[in-house]
Amino acid sequence: MPKNPSDPELKAEFSARIKELLTRFAAKDLAIALRVERQMIYNYRDGKNSPSSEVIRRALEAWPGFSLSYRGKVLTLQDFPKETNDGS
């Protein structure tokens, strides 16, 4: 898991994946799946915002073929465990 979610490499990689998804799905559909505002999808696409680890996890869950490469490692759901409400 990247230590700094605003890392330029991660931001660029997520931007590229969002661009690919936008060729197959409407921004509204991506926003619903990722639980973000539609404008955030365009911000991700344009590299203006970095995704949170939760948003990355949702993308990995929503689209089985979705993958992110970060510093030579392909990130998987195991890299982004679900956050719990009990503080653990």
Long-range contacts (C-beta under 8 A, 24 or more apart in sequence): 1-53, 1-75, 1-79, 1-80, 2-70, 5-50, 5-51, 5-52, 5-53, 6-50, 7-50, 7-70, 9-70, 9-71, 10-50, 10-51, 10-68, 10-70, 11-47, 11-49, 11-50, 12-47, 13-68, 13-69, 13-70, 14-44, 14-50, 14-51, 14-56, 14-68, 15-44, 15-45, 15-46, 15-47, 17-59, 17-66, 17-67, 17-68, 18-44, 18-45, 19-45, 21-63, 21-66, 33-58, 33-59, 33-62, 33-63, 34-58, 34-59, 34-62, 53-80, 54-80, 54-83, 56-80, 57-81, 57-82
